[in-house]
Amino acid sequence: MSAIFIVSALWQPSDEAGLILCPFRALTGLRCPGCGMTHAFCAIAHGHLWRAIEYNPFSPLLFLAGVLAWANAAATLLRLDFIRRGFARLRLTKEMTWCLLALVMVWWVVRLVKGI
């Protein structure tokens, strides 16, 4: 996670077509639900939240989840149990996980149909 955050803060990818990092897109030419996430993370790291949402509307949620996972890992390494107990309360329920998965699948269908 640290490497992802460092790269996001240092790299400013071009908006021009270039290297395709998504294996699904490279093979099919179609955008997956996560396409645009690299650009979006870089945009968030540079303080451009709306631009990140344009790249991928799930990017702020995933970026926040990454920050929380990183903080939880840091709390584990530093043996800060009171912080870890706080993170334990943030766990997704099975129902919430299924709802998020359904939302991502709906987004993917919309993205494929509309070509965005």
C-alpha positions in Angstrom: 0.0 0.0 0.0 2.9 2.4 0.8 4.3 1.9 -2.7 0.8 2.6 -4.3 0.5 5.8 -2.3 4.0 6.9 -3.1 3.6 6.3 -6.8 0.2 8.0 -6.8 1.8 11.1 -5.2 4.8 11.2 -7.5 3.3 10.2 -10.9 1.1 12.3 -13.0 0.0 10.1 -15.9 -0.9 11.6 -19.2 -4.5 11.7 -20.4 -3.3 10.7 -23.9 -3.6 7.1 -24.9 -0.6 5.1 -24.1 0.4 2.0 -22.1 -2.7 0.0 -21.0 -2.1 -1.4 -17.5 -5.5 -3.3 -17.4 -5.1 -6.9 -18.6 -8.8 -7.2 -19.4 -8.7 -4.1 -21.5 -5.5 -5.1 -23.2 -7.0 -8.4 -24.2 -10.6 -7.4 -25.1 -10.4 -3.6 -25.8 -13.3 -3.2 -23.3 -13.1 -1.3 -20.0 -13.4 -3.3 -16.8 -15.0 -1.9 -13.6 -11.5 -0.9 -12.3 -10.3 0.9 -15.5 -9.2 4.4 -14.7 -8.2 3.6 -11.2 -4.5 4.3 -11.7 -5.3 7.8 -13.1 -7.9 8.3 -10.3 -5.5 7.4 -7.5 -2.9 9.8 -8.9 -5.6 12.5 -9.1 -6.7 11.9 -5.5 -3.1 12.0 -4.3 -2.7 15.4 -6.0 -6.0 16.7 -4.5 -8.2 16.4 -7.6 -11.2 14.5 -6.2 -13.6 15.4 -9.0 -11.2 14.4 -11.7 -10.7 11.1 -9.9 -14.4 10.5 -9.9 -14.4 11.2 -13.7 -11.8 8.5 -14.1 -13.6 6.0 -11.9 -16.5 6.8 -9.6 -15.4 4.1 -7.1 -11.9 5.5 -6.7 -12.5 7.7 -3.6 -14.1 4.7 -1.8 -11.3 2.4 -2.8 -8.6 4.9 -2.0 -10.2 5.4 1.5 -10.3 1.7 2.0 -6.6 1.5 1.1 -5.7 4.3 3.6 -7.7 2.5 6.3 -6.0 -0.9 5.5 -2.6 0.8 5.6 -3.4 2.5 8.9 -4.6 -0.8 10.3 -1.4 -2.5 9.2 0.7 0.3 10.8 -1.3 0.0 14.0 -0.6 -3.8 14.0 3.1 -3.3 13.5 3.2 -0.6 16.2 1.1 -2.8 18.5 -1.5 -0.1 19.0 -4.4 -2.3 20.0 -6.8 0.5 20.8 -6.6 1.7 17.2 -6.9 -1.9 15.8 -10.1 -2.4 17.9 -11.5 0.7 16.3 -10.8 -0.7 12.8 -12.3 -4.0 13.8 -15.7 -2.2 14.1 -15.4 -0.9 10.5 -15.5 -4.4 8.9 -18.0 -5.0 6.2 -20.8 -7.4 6.8 -21.6 -10.2 4.4 -24.6 -8.3 3.1 -22.7 -5.1 2.6 -20.1 -7.0 0.6 -22.7 -8.5 -1.7 -24.3 -5.1 -2.2 -21.0 -3.5 -3.1 -20.3 -6.4 -5.5 -23.7 -5.9 -7.1 -23.1 -2.2 -7.4 -19.8 -2.8 -9.1 -21.4 -5.3 -11.6 -24.1 -2.8 -12.4 -21.5 -0.1 -13.0 -19.6 -2.5 -15.3 -22.8 -3.2 -17.4 -23.5 0.6 -17.6 -19.9 1.2 -18.6 -20.0 -1.4 -21.3 -23.4 -0.4 -22.7 -22.6 3.4 -22.7 -18.9 3.0 -23.7 -17.6 5.1 -20.8 
